[in-house]
């Protein structure tokens, strides 16, 4: 019979396990973002011009309307380009598809022989050539309506796409959902299950700090819902209005939240890698100034601390001390009871019955923000 570990030894073993999970995340992200599929996807994406913030919102809103009308298969736009640009890439817009109206700049050309004098510049007429000795510059002089199409509105040769997150399937470990909801509510937020992603801007979950709400869509398997709930709880704990850097760089915040979800899931025997690795890689790539591996490594300590805090407040059976099943000879009910008693003592609050922990489910509320 194995010697019983002290609480300190059990905690150290669990944290070592979390460190091992983090190292696996680093390795898998590095493998993905340095692979040929990822490089080809980035090369393809580079052919698309960036959109202004206003045009991005216009595209998003019109794509949502197209999705609700059944004209496109997914609620989120991906690659967006003009009609002729898609033709240059070998794809054609499907018959009956409507373009998304955006504001395109109208560019004028100006010429001057004395460019240091602001009043000396004159606008060139269409096809007019500058005079000898004149300097030429281009400036935006207005805007016009143009139309773009999402790749899902086109057909043609396959294009290289980065691996996409795959929703988890099956059931989550017993009690995990309830424990996470309790922590959301203890932080002063309301948990709100919503029927479908159309109610939360096409996302799986959303955290809104102004209304202090966390929403998760329920038209996913239980495991996917619970994984998303961990992700949103991490946002609650890490990315409030006082966390300026994380809120200014959404990519960093998303890497942190999903990394916490990976660790909490791993402590319960859940493998979230099919969703987490592509998700973390994509958002790490979107964060400016560092490569994805640096982003994941830089967030590691904050992620581990938050994951441990969440795990410490869960009354669930966790992979916490590395002891193989079968070495503990106590009856399962007795083992679970002692686990609950130990964790309740750590939190300095009385252990509660299962019925008490499940009581008081959150009522739906309204208004949302903060996608994941």
Phi and psi in degrees as a GROMACS rama.xvg file:
@    title "Ramachandran Plot"
@    xaxis  label "Phi"
@    yaxis  label "Psi"
@TYPE xy
-69.5542  143.309  UNK-2
-65.8716  138.312  UNK-3
-73.2413  133.975  UNK-4
-83.3707  149.371  UNK-5
-73.7396  160.88  UNK-6
-55.8033  -36.342  UNK-7
-66.8263  -41.2147  UNK-8
-66.3915  -39.0542  UNK-9
-64.3505  -42.6042  UNK-10
-64.4745  -41.8496  UNK-11
-63.1017  -40.4224  UNK-12
-65.0892  -39.6046  UNK-13
-66.7068  -42.0033  UNK-14
-66.4053  -33.4592  UNK-15
-64.4113  -37.4928  UNK-16
-64.0621  -40.4297  UNK-17
-65.595  -38.7481  UNK-18
-61.8915  -38.389  UNK-19
-63.9247  -41.3385  UNK-20
-62.4418  -41.6732  UNK-21
-62.4881  -41.8307  UNK-22
-63.6862  -36.8148  UNK-23
-64.5048  -38.5901  UNK-24
-60.9985  -46.9276  UNK-25
-54.8918  -47.4445  UNK-26
-65.4957  -41.8646  UNK-27
-71.5549  -37.0966  UNK-28
-63.9329  -44.5049  UNK-29
-60.7841  -43.3144  UNK-30
-61.8999  -40.3841  UNK-31
-69.6195  -49.4463  UNK-32
-76.8071  -10.928  UNK-33
-102.571  2.13011  UNK-34
-78.9822  162.217  UNK-35
-65.5157  -37.4107  UNK-36
-60.2782  -42.0791  UNK-37
-67.096  -42.5061  UNK-38
-62.0275  -41.6463  UNK-39
-65.4077  -38.5338  UNK-40
-64.9701  -41.3399  UNK-41
-66.4386  -38.9954  UNK-42
-62.943  -41.5717  UNK-43
-65.8978  -43.4172  UNK-44
-62.9629  -29.2846  UNK-45
-65.1874  -16.8762  UNK-46
-77.163  -9.30877  UNK-47
-100.6  128.312  UNK-48
-71.1544  146.014  UNK-49
-68.3453  153.168  UNK-50
-108.74  148.875  UNK-51
-67.1243  165.48  UNK-52
-59.5977  -45.0416  UNK-53
-61.9849  -43.2641  UNK-54
-68.3657  -33.5309  UNK-55
-61.8067  -42.107  UNK-56
-67.5141  -38.4915  UNK-57
-61.1151  -45.5536  UNK-58
-62.116  -45.5166  UNK-59
-59.7548  -48.4534  UNK-60
-63.4185  -42.5668  UNK-61
-71.3298  -33.6379  UNK-62
-68.0779  -40.1988  UNK-63
-57.6722  -44.0965  UNK-64
-63.6177  -39.6113  UNK-65
-65.4266  -38.2159  UNK-66
-65.5228  -45.12  UNK-67
-63.5845  -29.167  UNK-68
-85.0475  -3.74536  UNK-69
82.8059  15.735  UNK-70
-87.9844  -18.9287  UNK-71
-132.061  152.013  UNK-72
-83.5041  -20.2574  UNK-73
-124.885  149.256  UNK-74
-76.837  -16.5942  UNK-75
-108.713  131.078  UNK-76
-70.4292  156.558  UNK-77
-123.46  -101.421  UNK-78
-83.1307  130.403  UNK-79
-128.527  132.842  UNK-80
-153.771  166.623  UNK-81
-75.6129  168.609  UNK-82
-57.1997  -50.5019  UNK-83
-68.9055  -34.3036  UNK-84
-64.5899  -40.1326  UNK-85
-62.9037  -38.2162  UNK-86
-62.1989  -40  UNK-87
-63.5865  -27.0208  UNK-88
-90.9011  6.17761  UNK-89
86.4633  11.7518  UNK-90
-118.466  154.267  UNK-91
-122.984  142.356  UNK-92
-69.7228  132.961  UNK-93
-66.9325  145.724  UNK-94
-60.9068  133.808  UNK-95
91.6971  -9.95563  UNK-96
-76.555  140.177  UNK-97
-102.242  134.751  UNK-98
-73.7031  161.047  UNK-99
-95.66  123.643  UNK-100
-74.7405  129.456  UNK-101
-131.993  171.029  UNK-102
-99.0475  115.79  UNK-103
-101.226  141.563  UNK-104
-70.862  144.61  UNK-105
-101.898  119.096  UNK-106
-103.028  132.435  UNK-107
-113.48  149.35  UNK-108
-104.019  139.139  UNK-109
-128.04  148.154  UNK-110
-130.653  150.345  UNK-111
-159.218  144.21  UNK-112
-89.6738  -17.7017  UNK-113
-126.203  76.6447  UNK-114
-62.4766  -18.8389  UNK-115
-75.6773  -13.369  UNK-116
-97.6352  114.163  UNK-117
-59.1054  -31.6361  UNK-118
-81.2535  -5.19698  UNK-119
-87.2707  -11.1045  UNK-120
-76.4389  135.936  UNK-121
-123.953  145.447  UNK-122
-81.197  133.747  UNK-123
-82.6385  139.478  UNK-124
-72.1817  160.735  UNK-125
-52.6068  130.052  UNK-126
68.7922  4.43785  UNK-127
-74.4374  136.837  UNK-128
-97.3117  146.511  UNK-129
-69.555  157.233  UNK-130
-76.6344  158.538  UNK-131
-55.2544  133.19  UNK-132
88.5685  -6.07273  UNK-133
-84.4735  142.623  UNK-134
-91.4455  146.64  UNK-135
-120.978  139.116  UNK-136
-138.181  157.429  UNK-137
-114.049  139.016  UNK-138
-140.846  151.27  UNK-139
-74.5161  127.253  UNK-140
-115.871  -1.92706  UNK-141
173.785  -166.378  UNK-142
-141.255  154.928  UNK-143
-137.979  160.644  UNK-144
-81.4997  130.478  UNK-145
-129.986  167.75  UNK-146
-127.158  138.073  UNK-147
-128.336  163.532  UNK-148
-132.826  141.46  UNK-149
-76.0037  154.833  UNK-150
-58.9426  -29.2908  UNK-151
-69.5575  -11.0104  UNK-152
-94.1905  5.47235  UNK-153
-123.236  163.786  UNK-154
-131.153  156.997  UNK-155
149.713  -163.011  UNK-156
-58.853  147.784  UNK-157
-58.6088  146.906  UNK-158
-116.479  150.48  UNK-159
-72.4728  120.657  UNK-160
-118.219  142.055  UNK-161
-66.6111  152.702  UNK-162
-54.9519  136.769  UNK-163
-103.116  150.146  UNK-164
-61.207  138.429  UNK-165
-107.701  125.085  UNK-166
-59.9584  141.785  UNK-167
-69.5  151.48  UNK-168
-119.757  157.778  UNK-169
92.1671  -163.324  UNK-170
-99.7428  147.026  UNK-171
-84.3283  160.278  UNK-172
-57.4385  147.568  UNK-173
-59.4375  134.815  UNK-174
83.0124  -11.2528  UNK-175
-68.0441  -44.9383  UNK-176
-56.5723  -49.6224  UNK-177
-63.3801  -39.0197  UNK-178
-66.3198  -36.9261  UNK-179
-70.2855  -42.6805  UNK-180
-60.0477  -40.6754  UNK-181
-60.2423  -40.6098  UNK-182
-69.1809  -35.766  UNK-183
-59.8031  -44.9478  UNK-184
-71.577  -35.035  UNK-185
-64.0858  -27.1863  UNK-186
-81.1775  0.69749  UNK-187
89.0363  17.4126  UNK-188
-107.92  154.697  UNK-189
-98.3336  131.959  UNK-190
-89.0516  132.476  UNK-191
-132.365  103.203  UNK-192
-72.7141  134.421  UNK-193
-121.543  149.016  UNK-194
-65.3449  -34.5754  UNK-195
-155.57  164.979  UNK-196
-67.4828  -19.6315  UNK-197
-61.7732  -21.652  UNK-198
-83.7552  -12.7906  UNK-199
-131.141  45.1204  UNK-200
59.8324  33.7217  UNK-201
81.1406  4.84432  UNK-202
-90.6213  166.655  UNK-203
-79.4728  -34.9837  UNK-204
-152.028  166.495  UNK-205
-153.56  142.132  UNK-206
-121.036  128.14  UNK-207
-120.629  116.473  UNK-208
-80.5221  -30.8216  UNK-209
-68.3795  -40.721  UNK-210
-95.3158  -3.41753  UNK-211
53.045  60.249  UNK-212
-132.558  145.693  UNK-213
-123.932  125.412  UNK-214
-121.909  143.678  UNK-215
-136.445  134.319  UNK-216
-76.1963  144.2  UNK-217
-100.821  -0.381386  UNK-218
-89.666  39.8832  UNK-219
-127.035  164.731  UNK-220
-61.744  158.281  UNK-221
-56.1445  -42.4468  UNK-222
-61.8786  -40.4552  UNK-223
-66.6034  -39.7701  UNK-224
-62.6541  -44.8415  UNK-225
-68.9384  -39.7525  UNK-226
-60.0954  -43.0725  UNK-227
-64.0635  -37.6699  UNK-228
-63.0556  -40.0859  UNK-229
-61.075  -44.6327  UNK-230
-56.2643  -47.4083  UNK-231
-69.0788  -36.9935  UNK-232
-62.0974  -37.6212  UNK-233
-62.7305  -40.393  UNK-234
-59.1034  -44.1001  UNK-235
-56.935  -44.4947  UNK-236
-80.6731  -21.7856  UNK-237
-117.114  -21.5021  UNK-238
-128.995  38.0932  UNK-239
-71.7987  177.856  UNK-240
-56.5542  -25.2691  UNK-241
-80.0993  -13.0084  UNK-242
-91.1787  78.9484  UNK-243
-63.4468  -47.3217  UNK-244
-63.0737  -46.8325  UNK-245
-64.7615  -34.786  UNK-246
-76.9906  -26.5399  UNK-247
-77.418  -26.7221  UNK-248
-119.43  87.9722  UNK-249
-58.3527  -32.7193  UNK-250
-57.2603  -41.5885  UNK-251
-65.3295  -43.8764  UNK-252
-60.3552  -40.5966  UNK-253
-69.6499  -37.7473  UNK-254
-61.082  -44.7588  UNK-255
-64.4532  -47.9036  UNK-256
-63.23  -43.1774  UNK-257
-73.5738  -29.8189  UNK-258
-67.2073  -37.88  UNK-259
-61.926  -42.3867  UNK-260
-60.3983  -39.302  UNK-261
-60.9454  -46.0824  UNK-262
-68.7901  -45.3874  UNK-263
-64.1715  -40.4807  UNK-264
-62.0658  -44.5078  UNK-265
-61.8241  -36.282  UNK-266
-66.6114  -15.219  UNK-267
-111.477  13.2896  UNK-268
78.764  13.4946  UNK-269
-92.4484  131.369  UNK-270
-98.5282  105.159  UNK-271
-100.774  8.28103  UNK-272
-61.7184  -31.1214  UNK-273
-65.0103  -24.8463  UNK-274
-96.2732  -45.4378  UNK-275
-67.582  -44.0188  UNK-276
-62.7162  -51.0862  UNK-277
-63.481  -36.1556  UNK-278
-64.9434  -50.7216  UNK-279
-62.8545  -41.6942  UNK-280
-62.1256  -43.497  UNK-281
-64.1413  -45.4063  UNK-282
-72.7537  -33.9292  UNK-283
-65.6114  -36.024  UNK-284
-66.0768  -30.442  UNK-285
-79.3951  -17.2618  UNK-286
-76.8574  127.749  UNK-287
-74.0038  150.089  UNK-288
93.0191  -19.0917  UNK-289
-138.867  157.228  UNK-290
-80.6354  163.293  UNK-291
-57.0587  -37.675  UNK-292
-65.1076  -40.2915  UNK-293
-63.2429  -37.9155  UNK-294
-63.1267  -48.9283  UNK-295
-62.2433  -42.355  UNK-296
-67.545  -39.406  UNK-297
-67.1564  -26.6436  UNK-298
-93.0245  -1.77749  UNK-299
-59.1732  -46.6251  UNK-300
-69.0122  -42.1889  UNK-301
-61.4339  -42.2353  UNK-302
-61.9157  -46.7753  UNK-303
-62.7923  -42.05  UNK-304
-62.0253  -43.4162  UNK-305
-69.0658  -40.539  UNK-306
-60.6856  -42.2843  UNK-307
-63.7838  -42.9346  UNK-308
-61.605  -41.621  UNK-309
-64.258  -45.5413  UNK-310
-64.0382  -37.4884  UNK-311
-63.2669  -24.8897  UNK-312
-103.461  15.3628  UNK-313
-104.772  130.668  UNK-314
-92.436  62.237  UNK-315
-127.862  159.653  UNK-316
-78.1747  117.703  UNK-317
-121.615  159.722  UNK-318
-80.7652  82.3651  UNK-319
-107.802  -18.0817  UNK-320
-132.56  4.07536  UNK-321
75.1426  5.24568  UNK-322
-74.18  125.444  UNK-323
-63.625  147.221  UNK-324
-57.98  140.5  UNK-325
102.467  -20.642  UNK-326
-80.5521  -22.8532  UNK-327
-90.9397  119.779  UNK-328
-94.0561  3.0128  UNK-329
-73.206  155.295  UNK-330
-62.5998  143.757  UNK-331
-53.272  -41.1639  UNK-332
-64.5499  -39.4137  UNK-333
-67.8156  -40.4054  UNK-334
-61.7723  -46.1448  UNK-335
-62.8726  -39.9685  UNK-336
-63.3057  -41.7846  UNK-337
-67.608  -35.2118  UNK-338
-61.7241  -45.3823  UNK-339
-62.9219  -42.9804  UNK-340
-63.1696  -42.6793  UNK-341
-63.3421  -45.2573  UNK-342
-69.1063  -35.9484  UNK-343
-64.305  -37.692  UNK-344
-65.2735  -40.6106  UNK-345
-59.8402  -35.1971  UNK-346
-85.8547  -4.63715  UNK-347
59.2469  43.4375  UNK-348
-142.996  152.918  UNK-349
-65.8282  144.001  UNK-350
-63.8466  141.973  UNK-351
-114.345  152.651  UNK-352
-72.0739  163.868  UNK-353
-59.6733  -40.9329  UNK-354
-64.7488  -35.6728  UNK-355
-67.0118  -39.3866  UNK-356
-67.7111  -31.5473  UNK-357
-85.6109  -10.8866  UNK-358
-72.7617  155.159  UNK-359
77.1867  44.7227  UNK-360
-62.499  145.285  UNK-361
-68.3426  144.903  UNK-362
-90.5506  147.623  UNK-363
-60.3304  145.836  UNK-364
-128.813  -163.611  UNK-365
-134.594  167.434  UNK-366
78.7723  133.909  UNK-367
-139.793  160.719  UNK-368
-166.659  163.728  UNK-369
79.1886  82.0722  UNK-370
-77.93  155.05  UNK-371
